[in-house]
Every structure is written in C-alpha cells, then in structure tokens.
Amino acid sequence: MNELQEQLIELQTRVAFQEDTLTQLNQVVAKQDQEILTLQQQLRLLAQRLEDALFVEEQGTAQPADDRPPHY
C-alpha cells in the first residue's frame, strides 16, 4: 500500500507541475497574441501612411525636404 501511495503522490505532483506549466504557457500565448494584434495595427497604419505619401507624390503636391518653402 505504501508503494501505491507514493505512486499516487508522484502522479499528483506531476499533474500539479503540468497545470502550472500550462498556465504559464497560456499567459505567454495571450501576451504574444496581444503583441501581434498591436503590431498588425501598427503595420496597417504604416501601410496607410506610405500609401498616402505615394499618392501625394504622384499628384505632384509633395514638397521635397531639401526645397526651401516659397517664403524664402
């Protein structure tokens, strides 16, 4: 009976460690998911800015950074 109790305790210990590991992994995955969503939003904003800049450039209304403004 003593051996059976030791096996039961060992199994319970393993299950406890596995549950802790799963909880930690779940937290990491949730954090990474949030980071991915943030990065996707930033990428969309950058893509929109690039598209807007290219549109302005195609229209010929862009003013190069090196050009002096008209009031100089």
N, C-alpha and C positions, 0 to 999 in steps of 0.2 A: 504493500500500500504506500509505503514511503516513496518508492520509485515513481509510482503513478502521480503522487502529489508533486514531486519535483518536475516531472514532465509537464504537468498542468501549469505550474508556476512559470516554467520556461516558455511555454506557449503564450501565456498571458503577457509575459514580458515582451516577447516578440511582437505580439499584436499591439501592445501599447507603443512600442517604438515605431511600428509601421504606421499607426494612426498619427503619431506626431510628425513623421516624415511626410505623410500625405497632406497634413495641414500646412506644413511649411511649403511644400511644392505648390499647393493651391494658392497660397499667398503670393508666391513668386509669379505664378502664371497670371493671377489677377493684376499684379503690378505691371507686368510686361504688356498685358492687354491694354491697360490704360496708357502706357507709354506709346504703344503702337498707334492707338487712336489719336493721341496728341501729335505724333509725327506725321500721320496721314493728313491731319488738319493743316499742319504747317506746310506740308508739301503742296496741298491744294492751294493755299494762299500764295506760296511762291510761284506756282504754275500760273495762277491768275495774274500776279504782278508781271511775270515775264510776258504773258500774252498781251497784257495792257501796254507794256513798254514796246513790244514789237508792233502793235497796232499804231501807236503814236509815231513810231519811227517810220512806218510805211506811209503814214499820212503826211510825213514831212514836217510835222509840227514839233518834232523833238529838237531841243537845243543842246548841242554838244557841250560837255562840261568845260571844254577849253575856250569856247567862244565867250566873248565879253557880252554882257547884256546891252541892249540898244542905248541905254542912257549914258554909256561911257564914251 
